[in-house]
């Protein structure tokens, strides 16, 4: 049975580090969530380490600038691991070829193509029309409010050519304030359903957890065998990923699943258990909002 807690401080002493989701936990796409910020500041003041683990398709330094602008201060976190960094490394190793058809919003997603110094001989990545492409790089839809089915004609053509789709953000949707938007994961899901091959590098898939652990280990005060808890509002990303990585999890029910879990300040216990059972996913802890 999932334990519903009132505050992170109730359990934080049992963990050396927290892998914390950003969108839906630390901010809502428009501004920082003050209680969540204070919770992480308090955790760090007591010796805890905070690695922000996000399915953002951006490099970590771009995410740092973004969240600073939203009001998440630098003293609320220690390191950032992004699906964008994992996916960029794969792209520059040539996993989908050098001539790629890019899906995303420009100029917002242009940082994805920053040079990557950790690759000794990076692929010569060139953005080309779909007809000339060797693969697809997807940071998100061209229009996050449009039904992803509008891309069916292009995906049918790409599938017939045998193109692989690199998904830089496995999230299906996010809520920007009160507006729900489609993410790259919805496009990758559609492409897979149509018979194409999609490659994932964010939560719940292993590459981003490997990156998060490496970012954690690089911190000067990180223990050699840290006790880690994952915190997030995505049942199929944050919580499933934690379950697959054998990491304890704290589910924030007031984000993407607020309606299904009947969350106001806290989730309805029966609705919460029904929601978890419907997804066949378990979590050790839950709370309405990170605080």
Buried (B, 14 or more C-beta within 10 A) or exposed (E): EBEBBEBBEEBBEEBBBBBBBBBBBBBBBEEBBEEBBBBBBBBBEEEBBBBBBBBBBBBBEBBBEBBEEBBBEEEBBBBBBBBBBBBBBBBBEBBBBBBBBBBBEEEBBBBBBEEBEEBEEBBEBEEEEBEEBBBBBBBBBEEBEEEBEEBEEBBBBBBEBEBBBBBBBBBBEBBEEEEEBBBBBBBBBBBBEEEBBBBBBBBBBBBBBEBBBEBBEEBEEBEEEBEBBBBBBBBBBBBBBBBBBEBBBBBBBBBBBBEBBBBEEBBBBEBBBBBBEEBEBBBBBBBBBBB
